[in-house]
Amino acid sequence: MFETMQATIAEREVSIPLPTWTGLMAGLLGTLIILVLVTATMVILNTDVWTAAHDTLAVVLGADLK
């Protein structure tokens, strides 16, 4: 009466090509949103706004960053 439906992942694969600029715009927008949120948090917590940038660079370039 009822058939069981069996499908493999290969049968359901859908590919939607997106232009490169879509990824670039998404990355820039995400970066901007994070920047705004971190800056707002630093202002609300009454912390130096450059602390987040300094801490991030310290991880990348080393702890002796001054």
Summary of the structure (lengths in Angstrom):
residues: 66
radius of gyration: 22.6
end to end distance: 74.5
largest distance: 74.5
contacts: 93
relative contact order: 0.06
helix: 59%
strand: 0%
